[in-house]
Amino acid sequence: MTPLERTLAKALTEIVIWLDLSDDNVIRPEATIKVLEPVVALLQDLPAQDRQALADLINQFAHQETDPDRQLTAWEAPETLGLLA
């Protein structure tokens, strides 16, 4: 994985964590869905091998998390992003 791919995967993970852990008065759940739907659609176009590689990388980030809430959300991110389909 290149540094660019790793950085983009980390940025995506951070966005998913922020969206999930934000209070509903900060960002409505409907808005979260609207943000993630096009991302999920783009990721679905990737070959299965690339989706798995991204899921594995996100799991590495989850393993590095020290905050339990952030870690749980990161562990769930591959499923949230439709990478495990």
HELIX and SHEET records of a PDB file:
HELIX    1   1 PRO A    3  LEU A   21  1                                  19    
HELIX    2   2 PRO A   29  GLN A   44  1                                  16    
HELIX    3   3 ALA A   48  GLN A   64  1                                  17    
HELIX    4   4 PRO A   68  THR A   80  1                                  13    
END                                                                             
